[in-house]
Amino acid sequence: MKANNVFLFIIFAVFFTSCENELDLDPKQREDASVTLSTEAGITNVLTGTYALAANGNAYGGRILLYADLLGVTGVLNTTDLRWRGTYAELRQMYLKDMQSDNVIIEGTYARCYEIINAANTVIDNISVVKDPERQAVMIGEANFLRSLAYFDLVRFFAKPYVSGQANNQLGVVIRPNAIYDFNADLSKQRSTVAEVYQVIINGLNLAYTNLPEENTFYADKYAAQALLARVYLQQGNYAGARDAADDVIENSGHGLSSNYAAAFNHDTDQTEDVFSIQITKQTGLNDVNTFYESENNGGRGGDFSIRDAYLEKFSDPDDRAVFYYENEANGRILTSKYTDQFANVGLIRLAELYLIRAEANLRLGTAVGNSPLDDINIIRNRAKADELLAVTLDDILLERELELGMEGFLIHDIRRTQRSIDISTDGDGSKLLPFDADNLVFPIPLKETDANKKITQNPGYGS
């Protein structure tokens, strides 16, 4: 029974205008749970609030993308693709692979993801108050999409990587199947296995795909769920599943590649290439990729994360992507042009990724579902005005992912799934390598969680 003295912190009556530059908020931000959860309007507001939680800077407003780059490069070499010069000690720990269990930034992201999960569970658990069956199904679909998104990044950052062909019984994260209303209760629970967490993610996305419409304005639709499922399957090494899900999105979603590479970025309304984006406005959300990747003149901190020559040297000539950067006049740092608008949406899934997934999966399987791997790669290269390849290998496709998707939150996850190492030797001679499953490439379970949850097991290398 839900305690009436429990308050739900939710965002009421969120309406984005067509230009997304205004936000109407009812000033009442707290309400007794028994009132909120008994009305369709209340449950709708909880769902809207779940999107708002996801838009926070320490979640999908940017930092989850940033973490993948920080873990994927090293601060030792001058030959790595990116360099971190920011003053945040907690983020530098990720860059140096020396994270601590009391890292407050890691703690914030862990807590935020579970807030998203709990809000989504609240919608699902109380959906019976929504009387229209179609609306009910859509809301269940959106909640499952958001919950799966949060679980996917929790298990990728806070657990050892999924390894294709193995049982994957290594500890994942805690699964919370139902909403929590009373946080004073003992919520201690052990972590489920990585395999179990992935199954929850996949089940949720399949349900979302079934329930969601083909179009749902800027909220998650069925093809957003299918695109995320393609990403999940690729991370697992389930290439047939990844190929077929990606092909479905490419062929049936109605999305297309932007006319040129620059047009895929820096906009505050969804464009044809955007399969799913986090909506940022001047009143809510935080574009934290802009914060850490851009100059002061473009709304950032001056380029905490800058580009090194090693990354630019990977491009062929010509290639529009090779010149999609600028020099910060204040400090001479080379910065990406992907996030120059601080109020632009944060793109989480764009169609180019689906072409790359389909190409890789088809190549690995020796198939040509939807298109040949070579043709898919050349579609991406043609858009960037790069020369077409005459033949394609797996290394070509993995390189194309680095060129096309660089600084978009993929680096460490691609390193892990392809079981590559990170070179942390002082001169780049490969004498000291961090393997893909190294303890210090996994986030610690936050100290606050281990203090409160007496059943949870800490990750190796971070104490008991």
HELIX and SHEET records of a PDB file:
HELIX    1   1 ALA A   33  THR A   36  1                                   4    
HELIX    2   2 GLU A   40  ALA A   54  1                                  15    
HELIX    3   3 ARG A   63  GLY A   72  1                                  10    
HELIX    4   4 ALA A   89  LEU A   96  1                                   8    
HELIX    5   5 VAL A  104  ASP A  125  1                                  22    
HELIX    6   6 ILE A  127  VAL A  129  5                                   3    
HELIX    7   7 PRO A  133  PHE A  158  1                                  26    
HELIX    8   8 VAL A  194  ASN A  211  1                                  18    
HELIX    9   9 LYS A  222  GLN A  236  1                                  15    
HELIX   10  10 TYR A  239  ASN A  252  1                                  14    
HELIX   11  11 ALA A  262  ALA A  264  5                                   3    
HELIX   12  12 ASP A  288  TYR A  293  1                                   6    
HELIX   13  13 GLU A  296  ASN A  298  5                                   3    
HELIX   14  14 ASP A  309  LEU A  312  1                                   4    
HELIX   15  15 ASP A  320  VAL A  323  5                                   4    
HELIX   16  16 LEU A  351  LEU A  365  1                                  15    
HELIX   17  17 PRO A  373  ARG A  383  1                                  11    
HELIX   18  18 LEU A  394  LEU A  405  1                                  12    
HELIX   19  19 LEU A  411  ARG A  417  1                                   7    
HELIX   20  20 ASP A  439  LEU A  441  5                                   3    
HELIX   21  21 LEU A  447  ALA A  452  1                                   6    
SHEET    1   A 2 PHE A   7  PHE A   9  0                                        
SHEET    2   A 2 ARG A  30  ASP A  32 -1                                        
SHEET    1   B 2 LEU A  82  TRP A  84  0                                        
SHEET    2   B 2 PHE A 305  ILE A 307 -1                                        
SHEET    1   C 2 ASP A 274  ILE A 278  0                                        
SHEET    2   C 2 VAL A 346  ARG A 350 -1                                        
SHEET    1   D 2 TYR A 325  GLU A 327  0                                        
SHEET    2   D 2 ILE A 334  THR A 336 -1                                        
SHEET    1   E 2 ILE A 422  ASP A 423  0                                        
SHEET    2   E 2 LEU A 433  LEU A 434 -1                                        
END                                                                             
